[in-house]
Amino acid sequence: MIRVQFKLDSNQRVTSFKMTGHADAGPYGQDIVCAAVSALSISTINGLEQVVHKKPHLEQDSANGGFLEATKLDLGRESQVLLQTLLNGLVDIQESYPQNIEVKMLN
């Protein structure tokens, strides 16, 4: 199961997120949950860096169990639009595949 934790500040802005695990929704290369989560997270990071020109601090390890952590996220409006879109997209995936992904929001 993919587990995602978003940390929110008192204004409900995303200050960091962490993803761990694998969806195990299909064979390697055919796992649609993993593909969707990967596409959303990579697109969000690319958008932050290339469109908004804000570089989060990233730690990742896809080889040993799946791990991505983004910290030092920009709290500006443009960055938060991207991050809220990521959060909403992952919650939508969780609604369709609750056995493969769990999304939590922490204050």
Secondary structure, DSSP 4 states (H G I P E B T S, - for coil): -EEEEEEE-TT--EEEEEEES---SSSTT--HHHHHHHHHHHHHHHIIIIIS----EEEE-TTTT-EEEEES---SHHHHHHHHHHHHHHHHHHHH-TTTEEEEEE-
